[in-house]
Amino acid sequence: MSAVGRKPRAYHADRVRDALLAQVEFVRLAVHELPKELLARPTDLPGWDVRLLLAHIAQEMDALPRLLARPAPPVTRAETDLDRWAAGTRGIADAKDRDARDAAERQPDHRAAIDGAAEELDAVVETGIRDDLLIPHAFGAMRALDYTVTRIVELVVHSDDLTRATGLPVRLDRGALAITVRVLADALAAKAPGASTELRVPPFVAVQCVAGPRHTRGTPPNVVESDPLTWLRLASGRIDWAAATATGRLRASGERAGALAGELPVLG
């Protein structure tokens, strides 16, 4: 559930669709340029090489068509929102590992897997951005639009994983990056509710979090500020607090700002 008193962020359906399709295309282009000799390179994900990462990316792209093809859930209201989704991802990491390995065995042609998943996704994306449609999910019924937002988060995080593993840059769509940064910031605010500390990730988002004296005006006494890419990596567990601050790309001031380190990552 979202943090008490915090209104869930609204995402515009057209912008979600455009951001998703743009990031899918950037991934496709990068995969087609990827030399086969890089497939065995290790990634930041424990036990995964690039080949398994690509199999997982294809699976995450194909997840929306798969869920939309299932019977509608027997409820009339969403049971899972974006905050709950983010909090629950760590609990299904083992299942995702098994699925990626199975997918890599079934379809060893990584380009064909990504292309096929992209085509399937494109065919259902208009349905996927409906906010009046519920789809089944392991965490409970979820609005189709919210689930499509999660596809953007997965693609952006794993596009960065692919860049870091291969050294070949995968472009990040600005709209997709903005959505991802906001989802992860909101997930932190839900995990560590409060108003004593302000997390700033310009130019995309600022949220208040961490229990303690409430800040009401002027410059907050406790501030954590990061660029979008560093926040993406920190919130997804790709780098830790010490590494991020050592680079100077994460800046924390105030007695309570460091409390955020214990709340990270927010995404499995």
C-alpha positions in Angstrom: 0.0 0.0 0.0 1.1 3.5 -0.7 2.3 5.5 2.3 -0.5 6.9 4.4 -1.5 10.4 3.4 0.4 10.3 0.1 -1.7 10.5 -3.0 -0.6 7.9 -5.6 1.1 9.5 -8.5 -0.9 9.5 -11.8 0.7 8.5 -15.0 -0.7 9.6 -18.3 -1.6 6.7 -20.6 -0.3 8.2 -23.8 3.1 9.1 -22.2 3.4 5.6 -20.7 2.7 4.0 -24.1 5.2 6.3 -25.9 7.9 5.8 -23.3 7.5 2.0 -23.3 7.6 1.7 -27.1 10.6 4.0 -27.3 12.6 2.0 -24.8 11.7 -1.3 -26.4 13.0 0.1 -29.7 16.2 1.2 -28.1 16.7 -2.2 -26.6 16.0 -3.9 -30.0 18.5 -1.7 -31.8 21.2 -2.4 -29.2 20.6 -6.1 -29.2 21.0 -6.3 -33.0 24.3 -4.5 -32.7 25.6 -6.7 -29.9 28.5 -9.0 -30.9 27.9 -12.6 -30.0 31.2 -12.8 -28.2 29.8 -10.5 -25.5 27.0 -12.9 -24.6 29.2 -14.7 -22.1 30.2 -11.5 -20.2 29.1 -11.3 -16.6 26.5 -8.8 -15.5 25.9 -7.1 -12.1 23.2 -9.7 -11.5 24.7 -12.6 -9.5 25.2 -15.6 -11.7 23.9 -14.0 -14.8 25.8 -13.4 -18.0 24.6 -11.2 -20.9 22.8 -14.2 -22.5 20.6 -14.7 -19.4 20.0 -11.0 -19.1 18.7 -10.8 -22.6 16.5 -13.8 -22.0 15.1 -12.1 -19.0 14.5 -8.8 -20.8 12.5 -10.7 -23.5 10.5 -12.3 -20.7 9.7 -9.0 -19.1 8.6 -7.5 -22.4 6.4 -10.5 -23.0 4.8 -10.5 -19.6 2.1 -7.9 -20.4 0.8 -9.9 -23.4 0.8 -13.1 -21.3 -1.1 -11.5 -18.4 -3.6 -9.9 -20.7 -4.4 -13.3 -22.3 -5.4 -14.7 -19.0 -8.9 -14.5 -17.5 -9.7 -11.3 -15.7 -9.3 -11.5 -11.9 -12.5 -12.1 -9.9 -12.3 -8.7 -8.1 -13.5 -5.2 -9.0 -10.7 -3.2 -7.4 -6.9 -3.2 -7.7 -5.1 -5.1 -4.9 -1.6 -4.2 -5.9 -0.2 -0.8 -6.8 3.2 0.3 -7.9 4.6 0.6 -4.4 3.6 -2.9 -3.5 5.0 -4.2 -6.8 8.4 -2.6 -6.1 8.4 -4.0 -2.6 7.6 -7.5 -3.7 10.1 -7.9 -6.5 12.8 -9.2 -4.3 10.6 -12.1 -3.2 10.3 -13.4 -6.7 13.9 -13.2 -7.7 14.5 -16.9 -7.6 11.5 -17.5 -9.8 12.7 -15.0 -12.3 16.1 -16.7 -12.3 14.5 -20.0 -13.2 12.4 -18.4 -15.9 15.3 -16.7 -17.5 17.3 -19.9 -17.6 14.4 -21.8 -19.1 13.8 -19.1 -21.7 17.4 -19.0 -22.7 17.3 -22.8 -23.3 14.1 -22.7 -25.3 15.1 -19.7 -27.5 18.9 -19.5 -27.8 18.6 -16.8 -30.5 18.6 -13.7 -28.4 17.7 -11.4 -31.3 14.7 -13.4 -32.3 13.5 -13.6 -28.7 13.7 -9.8 -28.3 12.1 -9.1 -31.7 9.3 -11.6 -31.0 8.6 -10.1 -27.5 8.6 -6.6 -29.0 6.0 -7.6 -31.6 3.8 -9.2 -29.0 4.0 -6.2 -26.8 3.2 -3.8 -29.6 0.1 -5.7 -30.4 -1.4 -5.2 -27.0 0.0 -1.9 -25.8 -3.2 0.0 -26.3 -5.0 -2.4 -24.0 -2.1 -2.3 -21.6 -2.5 1.5 -20.9 -6.2 1.2 -19.8 -6.7 2.3 -16.3 -10.2 0.7 -16.1 -8.9 -2.8 -16.7 -7.6 -5.2 -14.1 -5.1 -8.0 -14.9 -4.0 -10.9 -12.7 -0.7 -10.7 -11.0 1.2 -12.8 -8.4 0.8 -10.0 -5.9 -2.9 -9.5 -6.6 -5.0 -7.8 -9.2 -3.3 -4.8 -10.8 -4.5 -2.0 -13.1 -3.3 -2.6 -16.6 -1.8 0.9 -16.8 0.2 0.4 -13.6 1.5 -3.0 -14.8 2.6 -1.4 -18.0 4.5 1.2 -16.0 6.3 -1.6 -14.3 7.4 -2.8 -17.8 9.1 0.5 -18.3 10.9 0.3 -15.0 12.2 -3.2 -15.8 13.3 -2.2 -19.3 15.1 0.9 -18.1 16.9 -0.9 -15.2 18.0 -3.7 -17.5 19.0 -1.5 -20.3 21.4 0.1 -17.9 22.5 -3.4 -16.8 23.2 -4.3 -20.4 25.2 -1.1 -20.9 27.3 -1.8 -17.9 28.0 -5.4 -18.8 28.9 -4.9 -22.5 30.3 -1.3 -22.6 27.9 -0.7 -25.5 25.5 2.1 -24.6 21.7 1.4 -24.7 19.9 4.6 -25.0 17.4 5.5 -22.3 14.3 7.3 -23.4 13.9 10.5 -21.4 10.2 9.8 -20.7 11.0 6.2 -19.6 13.8 7.3 -17.4 11.6 9.9 -15.7 8.9 7.4 -15.0 11.4 4.9 -13.6 13.0 7.5 -11.3 9.6 8.5 -10.0 8.4 5.0 -9.4 11.5 4.2 -7.4 11.4 7.4 -5.4 7.7 6.8 -4.5 8.6 3.2 -3.5 11.2 4.6 -1.1 8.7 7.1 0.3 6.2 4.2 0.9 8.9 2.0 2.5 10.2 4.7 4.8 7.2 7.0 5.3 7.7 10.4 7.0 8.7 13.9 6.2 12.0 14.5 7.9 14.1 14.0 4.8 13.8 15.1 1.2 15.0 13.0 -1.7 15.7 15.0 -4.8 16.4 13.6 -8.2 16.4 16.6 -10.5 14.8 17.3 -12.9 12.3 14.5 -12.3 11.2 14.2 -8.7 11.4 15.2 -5.1 9.8 13.2 -2.3 9.7 13.4 1.5 10.4 10.3 3.6 11.8 9.0 6.9 10.0 9.4 10.2 11.0 12.3 12.3 10.3 16.0 12.8 8.2 17.2 9.9 9.7 19.8 7.6 7.2 22.6 6.7 9.1 25.5 5.0 12.4 26.6 3.8 15.3 24.3 2.9 14.8 20.9 4.6 17.5 20.1 7.2 17.9 16.6 5.8 18.4 16.4 2.0 19.6 13.6 -0.3 20.2 14.5 -3.9 21.3 12.4 -6.8 21.4 12.4 -10.6 18.8 10.1 -12.3 21.2 7.4 -13.3 22.9 7.1 -9.9 19.5 7.0 -8.2 18.4 4.3 -10.6 21.4 2.1 -9.7 21.2 2.8 -6.0 17.4 2.1 -5.8 17.8 -1.1 -7.7 20.8 -2.4 -5.7 23.4 -2.0 -8.5 25.5 0.2 -6.4 25.5 0.8 -2.6 25.4 4.1 -0.6 29.1 4.2 0.0 30.0 3.8 -3.7 27.4 6.4 -4.7 28.6 9.0 -2.2 32.3 8.3 -3.0 31.7 9.4 -6.6 30.1 12.7 -5.5 27.0 11.9 -7.5 25.0 11.2 -4.3 25.0 14.0 -1.8 23.5 13.7 1.7 23.2 16.5 4.3 21.6 16.5 7.8 21.5 14.0 10.6 18.7 11.8 9.2 19.7 11.8 5.6 22.0 8.8 6.1 19.0 6.8 7.4 18.0 6.3 3.8 21.0 4.0 3.3 19.3 1.3 5.4 16.1 1.5 3.3 17.9 0.7 0.0 17.5 -0.9 -2.4 13.8 -0.6 -3.0 13.7 -2.9 -6.0 14.9 -6.5 -6.2 
